[in-house]
Amino acid sequence: MVAQFMDAAANSLGMQLEVIYGERDHLLMLRQAEEVAQRVEAPDYIIIVNEKLAAEQMLKTLARSPAEVFLMHNDLTIEQRREIGNERERIKNWIGTATTDNRRGGYILMEYLYRRLGVREPRVLGITGDPSTPVSLERAEGVKDYITQAGRGKIDQLVFGDWTYDDGELKAAVPLARYPDANVIWAGNDSMALGALRAVNARNAPVLVGGMGAFWDAIESVAKGDLTVTSGGHYLIGAWAIVLLYDYHNGRDFAAYGGLNQKLDYLYVVDRDNVTRFDEIVLKRPESLSFARYSKVLHESPGPYDFSLKKLVDEPKAP
Amino acid sequence: MRFSVAGMRAVRLYTKLMLALALLVATMVGGSAYVMIERQRDRQLQELEDRATQFADLLSASLAQPLWNVDLNAVNRQLAALARDSAIVELSVVDVKYGPLATATGPQAASSAGRIVRERPIEYAAFEGQPIERIGAVRVVLNRAVADQAIGDFRRAILVIAAATLAGLYAVTFLLLKRLVGGPVNRLEEMVDRIAGGDLDARCAVESGDELGHLATRVNAMADRLRESTAQLSESERKYHGIFEAVGVAILEQDFSQVKADIDRLRDQGIGDFKGYLTEHPDFGRQAMSNVRVVDANSAAVRLFGAKNKQDLLASFPKTLGPEMTSTVAKALEAVGALGEGSALFEAETTLRTLNGEPLTALFTVAFPPRSERFDRVLVTVTDITERKKWEEDLRRSEAYLAAAESLSKSGSWAWKLSTGEITYWSQERYRVFGFDPEEGIPSLEAVLKRIHPDDRAKWLDAVSNVTRDLERLDFDFRIVLPNGELRVLHGISHPIFNESGDFVEIIGAAMDITERRRAEEALRETQTQLAHANRVASIGQLTASIAHEVNQPIGATVANAQAALRWLDRPTPELDEAKQALGRIVRDGARAGAVVDGIRRLIRRTPLRGDLVDINAAVSEVIVLARSEAAKNDVSVRMDLAEGLPLVQGDRVEFQQVILNLTINAVEAMSGVEGERELLIRTGKNEAGEIVVSVSDSGPGVAPATIEHLFKAFFTTKANGLGLGLSICRSIVEAHGGRLWASANAPCGAVFQFTLPSQLGVGKPKAATAHPGKVPAAKNPGSGVPVSR
């Protein structure tokens, strides 16, 4: 999906994109990086992800390439950065990094669920992902941030899951048994949210369930009125990287608009009200999305980049 | 296991040792294994329980966080990790609110029996400061089968080890025993077999210093002894055959085995009275006799039975058994029937026949072996006692003669054997003389000694010791006192007997009852004494005139001297000196007359005989005093030649003087009719034998040689008025004192009467000889029979 949206973005901006799939195999990714580094006709830019923490090694490998390298989706860890330095320091051709602001995702999800609860005292059960993954902690932090900021409600328990449907169901069922008064469950991804939803349904409990990701099945569930909400759109990060590189290539260095390492706030809360539009506009016709309007080269605007989807979903489509 | 004792006995020694060892070790190992297995069972079960508890505790702690976080993966991982444990049946986790959460099954199948179940709560405090709350529980189920299996494995292992140990130990011990015991024992057995088989030169190798080595040494020693014994046996056998053939006695070897079997059968039938049985069944004896076969016979037997050779005798032997044998055979069968554990010698005199049919009086001797032995070679000797029988008859007759002679002579004989020191023979007469009962056997020395007169016991013992120690001939008298108080005088004689090689063998002796003889002798003696006294009195009577003259002379002298003395005193001046001299002569003459009278009185007085020590010269001098006047009256000059320093003689002084007086008077009388010089010489001296010799020589007509020996016979006289007793009495007296009296011709004329007396050592003083009564001459004086002590 990420490649689909990147492709759409490249097309709309007149850029040429080649996607090499690493299959989540870090050894394969390193070989691919080697291969690209030795190309006689090097691309202008190479976008890599820190899948399985392979980015450090790929950056070292690609440092020999005349191409400029952009890291996206997962940032280097603090230890990795300590090892090889930051962008445009020791590795000169590493020009920048773009990641999703997941904390913001958690925040807006809980914000929405609170709003849906109304006056009921929120009793929250959380199911986040693998505790060793920064993303799952960031999302939980966002949730916690909101609850703290709201000044009411209580987190009964936060459990860690393995991102799967079944696990989500179990991780919901047990805490639901422990805390019969819980009325909100959030999950770190859509699969776990759907699993939790099944557990809630099984108990027939009046509990709101929110997921994160806004993928097809969650969208479908929200549309059916089962899942309360999903906050997502992560698959757009690649498209945003294309936009940043387009601007960079055309003389507008993103370093001046949000820095070399950008945490992008663009996640979107999909609920029963906007689910149809989101489906129609984003998921079903990505090629028709107008990514050019986010370019600072094409649309001059001050300050950091604003990749909010509101412009695409909430506003009527431009003719 | 079951062994019959007999079976075990046949088992080899080391097999027995091995069995015992195996049993012992098996018992020990089995017992130890049992204890170990039981302990192992307890330990295994305890360990299983502990494991269950440990798992439960562990899971209770470790599952708190995952359960709280509902981290089912972690929970499952932990459960799965532990579930690999072999004992696990099931591990399960329950959420206190949610219910069963996770279950892991182990390798063990669930089984209702033998499960160990542990349940532990899972508690957790979600936030610091919050109370710990129970969020779930863990359940651990273990199967005891694991422990059982482990115990089974352990048991199998123990059994395998025990079996291996046993087998190893058995094998090692077996090899050791076989090598250290079995091998040497086999070799020993082999050697012993060889020795037993007759190879007496075979010897066991002494392989070690242990018991087997000692055994081998002893077996060797035994073999040495066996070889010696065998050699001796061969030698004995050789000797036996030598003797068997060479001996003069006829020896037969007879097979009595059939007879013995028959008798044993009778005995088994309970027949104990064989004598009665044989009387009732005479055929049995005849049958038995015909069943006895002669197996062997020596040449003496062949000769005795007049056979041509041995085969002839063996074949014809039954012919020798006459009808007289039947009773002998019956007795022999009785002897066989009465045989006990020991051997028995059966002996019977019977009449056999030679093969020529001549009768043969024989001593038939059978040496029956003990009943346990076979009777196939019983030794039978047949001695021809025809001659012996005759000798026995002769001997019996001699014995009867001897007994009669002893009885007549009242002599009891005896024999004393040197080698055993015991008295071997007392004749019947001796028992009678000593008053002992022959039935009680030869009396002891003490019993005999008691019969000896107390005064004679020392002498008797001394004589016995002399004869046994010094082998002296014994010839002495002693008295015995019978229990009824009767006193008997015995004359004992004995002398040693030497065999042909001159070795002293025994002493034989006899004691003759001489009581009667002694009584007669004493009567004779009394008569003689009376006769001697009468003779003395007669002699003195013959001398009366001379003696009167002899007495008158001093009396006359005394009167003359008394008158002279009176005259000397009647003088105005008494001549005292002269008177004193006259009185002195009176005293002397008085004494002289007194001495003469004393001498006469002594001769006349009948005194008991004495055994004094006598100075013969003094005795002669005294007698001459009496005879001097008689000699003078007959114009006979008396000359005395008395030797100086003569030893004393023992005897009666008066009797000595009687002899001298008789001889002197005879000499004076003999010379009364002789013209010419009449000389009487009395001489004393000592001959070569050391005897005192007293001779009275005259110059008379002498004695015709033909009458010399008659002179000393009683009632022989040459004198017209003589009784013919004087010289006879004199000879009796001299011989009674151990001397001799004889007459011979004097040169140039006349006769010499002389006598000897045994002298005593020493001169003129009592001799130590009296301290030895046993040696005194009186003891050698057969005539007097007077013990010395008198």
Chai-1 contact restraints between the chains, C-beta under 6 A:
chainA,res_idxA,chainB,res_idxB,connection_type,confidence,min_distance_angstrom,max_distance_angstrom,comment,restraint_id
A,V159,B,N69,contact,1.0,0.0,6.0,A-B,restraint_1
A,V159,B,V70,contact,1.0,0.0,6.0,A-B,restraint_2
A,F160,B,N69,contact,1.0,0.0,6.0,A-B,restraint_3
A,L170,B,L72,contact,1.0,0.0,6.0,A-B,restraint_4
A,K171,B,V70,contact,1.0,0.0,6.0,A-B,restraint_5
A,V174,B,V70,contact,1.0,0.0,6.0,A-B,restraint_6
A,V174,B,D95,contact,1.0,0.0,6.0,A-B,restraint_7
A,V174,B,Y98,contact,1.0,0.0,6.0,A-B,restraint_8
A,A177,B,K97,contact,1.0,0.0,6.0,A-B,restraint_9
A,A177,B,Y98,contact,1.0,0.0,6.0,A-B,restraint_10
A,R178,B,K97,contact,1.0,0.0,6.0,A-B,restraint_11
